[in-house]
Amino acid sequence: MTKDEGEMDFLDIFGQLDDPRIERKKLHPMPEILLLTLCAVICGAESWDDMELFGKSL
């Protein structure tokens, strides 16, 4: 499936946010962290530890 002109997906939209982290400390792009967090919460994650386990299980 291709995107229609002007259509944006989750990573496009959240990729526009300013990332306040120190550049040299970034291990993962901010939009990917936000997407993983959203998916983890939808799947029942209730803590940061749950989100970490969810991310490591992928």
C-alpha positions in Angstrom: 0.0 0.0 0.0 1.3 3.4 -0.9 0.7 6.7 0.8 -1.5 9.3 -1.0 0.1 12.7 -1.6 0.0 14.7 1.6 -0.8 11.7 3.8 1.4 11.2 6.9 1.8 8.3 9.1 2.7 8.1 12.8 6.5 8.2 12.3 6.1 11.2 10.0 4.0 13.2 12.4 6.1 12.5 15.5 9.3 12.9 13.6 8.5 16.6 13.5 8.7 16.9 17.3 11.8 18.5 18.8 14.0 15.9 20.5 15.4 17.5 23.8 17.9 14.7 24.3 21.7 15.2 24.1 22.7 14.1 20.5 25.5 11.8 21.6 23.2 9.9 24.0 20.6 9.0 21.5 20.4 5.3 20.9 17.0 5.2 19.2 15.0 7.8 17.2 12.3 9.6 19.2 9.4 8.6 16.9 10.3 4.9 17.2 10.4 5.2 21.0 7.0 6.9 21.0 5.5 4.2 18.7 6.9 1.4 20.8 5.4 3.1 23.9 2.0 3.5 22.3 2.0 -0.1 21.2 3.1 -1.3 24.6 0.3 0.6 26.4 -2.3 -0.7 23.9 -1.0 -4.2 24.7 -1.4 -3.7 28.5 1.9 -2.3 29.7 1.4 -0.4 32.9 4.9 0.6 33.9 8.3 1.5 32.4 9.5 -2.1 33.1 6.5 -3.5 31.2 7.4 -1.2 28.2 11.0 -2.3 28.3 10.0 -6.0 28.3 7.6 -5.3 25.4 10.3 -3.6 23.4 12.8 -6.4 24.1 10.3 -9.0 23.0 10.1 -7.6 19.5 
